[in-house]
Amino acid sequence: MSLSLALHLLAATIWVGGMFFAYQILRPVAGEMLEPPQVILNTARFVRIHFNH
């Protein structure tokens, strides 16, 4: 297995894990703790941080 393939698989695993965390953990907890407008802002901030870096 080449190094680039291994790095690609590692990055994909981390990305999928982050999306799992956002959907299964962050979203429900934020929904319980914050008002709806704050949930939207919090989700937008999370997505902006993880898709821009």
C-alpha positions in Angstrom: 0.0 0.0 0.0 1.5 3.3 -1.0 1.9 6.1 1.5 -0.5 8.4 -0.3 -3.3 5.8 -0.2 -2.6 5.2 3.5 -2.8 8.9 4.3 -6.0 9.2 2.2 -7.7 6.4 4.1 -6.6 7.9 7.4 -8.0 11.3 6.4 -11.3 9.8 5.2 -11.6 7.9 8.4 -11.1 11.0 10.5 -13.6 13.0 8.3 -16.3 10.3 8.6 -15.7 10.1 12.4 -16.1 13.9 12.7 -19.4 13.8 10.7 -20.6 10.9 12.9 -19.7 13.0 16.0 -21.5 16.0 14.7 -24.7 14.1 13.7 -24.9 11.6 16.6 -23.5 13.5 19.5 -23.1 17.3 18.9 -26.5 17.9 17.3 -28.7 16.2 19.9 -26.8 17.7 22.9 -26.9 21.2 21.3 -30.6 20.7 20.7 -31.2 20.1 24.4 -28.9 22.8 25.7 -29.4 25.7 23.3 -32.3 27.6 21.7 -33.0 26.8 18.0 -31.2 29.9 16.6 -28.2 29.1 18.7 -28.2 25.5 17.5 -28.1 26.7 13.8 -25.2 29.1 14.6 -23.3 26.4 16.5 -23.8 23.9 13.6 -22.7 26.4 11.0 -19.6 27.2 13.1 -18.7 23.5 13.4 -19.2 22.9 9.6 -17.2 26.1 8.7 -14.3 25.0 10.9 -14.2 21.4 9.6 -14.7 22.1 5.9 -12.3 25.1 5.7 -9.3 23.5 7.2 
